[in-house]
């Protein structure tokens, strides 16, 4: 996967302090080793110098005592060491320094050839340090006293010395030894002290650098954790709030309502609010006008409810309110005020004034024991009744209301869907899914889509799926799709392979009888389970997370795969994505469609792709409508693409090849 420039810059911004500290630590360690090595060489040289001056005095004394001329030769050998060091020092103190002469001088001073460059480096660049300056000063002083041996050595070398002269030499040597010995000791002690000081400084420097590295690591790690916490908080907020209005979304609304219904039985109320004439605003003013109106309505409604009430946007132009501990009288009064506030909104867009109103459905939850679905259905019916009675009004749900009962009975979609199931009026279509970063796959990869045929016309899922979900018919529709899809796949010639994605509803995830049905359908059709990939929305999966995970694991044990559909709309937290055993994450098309013109959508697609890859999931981008979007997805590193640029939905038949025709490279260059 190619790393985008933005990702590379982010990586550099995180890593550069650590790289800098490592380089500084390495440089300091190298410098410390060099200084330590040089100090060791300097101390070794000092030891040789001290031994040389000591031996020179010793052998002259032996000569003075015995008159043996062999001790004179040994004196010259010993004296060559401090004289060589002297020559080296003078060469280094010259301006400019004579490096070759210094090297030869230290070599004559019996220093090891490998140590001489370190001694020269230390002398040249650190002689200004107080401790080094004192050591060199002691060296000069001791050397000055030692130079008094030269006349004596020349005298005993050039002429014969009698007994009287030898006694005089012994006296002079004792005087020189008395002077040079404490100087030599001070030179050695000072050098040892300086060595310890330098090593202490180097140790402190290395420890300080290590502490800086630790502090920086802790700081950066804390920054990373805080950044990740902010992202998770943002994702959690997005998962429970509507992006447009900032209100709680349907998931949070239903969670709060469910908790209230499961709590102590007391007076609670539930409201659905549906805006009247909203479609006219959208059609005439455009979606931007509709969005601004929804934000305006949300702000005004929030101001009119109690602090304990929960106002949520349920979708489109529909709002819901949970009113805990609210009497029927108070609920009706609040509903009337909300209707009046909505009617009073004076909305002007591009010079055009729009009038809207609201149909409000109210349910008094204390009248009977409601389940969550029953309460939602009652509020939905009450809201529909308000519209049926002329709109811009409040309708209170009453089980004894004859008109309401009649309206409920006339919910014709239920009958239409049942009839379609009985008469096999549904039709299957498929839409290709193509790999983004490869030339194509030999095996078919597609999503199976559902259509309803009535009177020779095909109805898209948006026309009947909401009703099927609302009235609990989705498990039956899901079974119809699975059964007929397996028949078509099993009817293909040759070995069965590829990937066929089938959508499953949240209600099917809770259906204990679906797994036995699937096993039986697979056995009957002889279709291998590993070619099936079931798509579930993040909302339905997280609604009952533990049940969903158990359901998915059971199906994965059979060989099936899973895709998390519409990811990004609810923006589930990272914890949910890690826990859900899915193979693919489908990036919601609302972000993909406008990613070339909306930077926020681009960043959302990129973030979802990175998070999914970190969690070990492959990504599929929906609504890929042109080659420019396809190229952008390739840059980001998305794995698969689906949309009109890849292929339009076509009838799903046994004789169809279904192979993906990859885009030409020139199209995405």
Secondary structure, 3 states (H helix, E strand, C coil): CCCCHHHHHHHHHHHHHHHHHHHHHHHHHHHHHHHHHHHHHHHHHHHHHHHHHHHHHHHHHHHHHHCCCHHHHHHHHHHHHHHHHHHHHHHHHCCCCCHHHHHHHHHHCCCCHHHHHHHHHHHHHHCCCHHHHHHHHHHHHHHHHHCCHHHHHHHHHHCCCCHHHHHHHHHHHHHHHHHHHHHHHHHHHHHHHHHHHHHHHHHHHHHHHHHHHHHHHHHHHHHHHHHHHHHHHHHHHHHHECCCCCCECHHHHHHHHHHHHHCCCCCCEEEEEEEECHHHHHHHHCHHHHHHHHHHHHHHHHHHCCCCCEEEEEECCEEEEEECCCCHHHHHHHHHHHHHHHHHCCEEECCEEECCEEEEEEEEHHHCCCCHHHHHHHHHHHHHHHHHCCCCCEEECCCCCHHHHHHHHCCHHHHHHHHHHHHCCEEEEEEECEECCCCCCCCCEEEEEEEEEECCEEECHHHHHHHHHHCCCHHHHHHHHHHHHHHHHHCCCCCCCCEEEEECCHHHHCCCCHHHHHHHHHHHHCCCHHHEEEEEEHHHHHHCHHHHHHHHHHHHHHCCEEEEEEECCCCCCHHHHHHCCCCEEEECHHHHHCCCCCHHHHHHHHHHHHHHHHCCCEEEECCCCCHHHHHHHHHHCCCEECCCCCCCCEECCCCCCCCCCCCCHHHHC
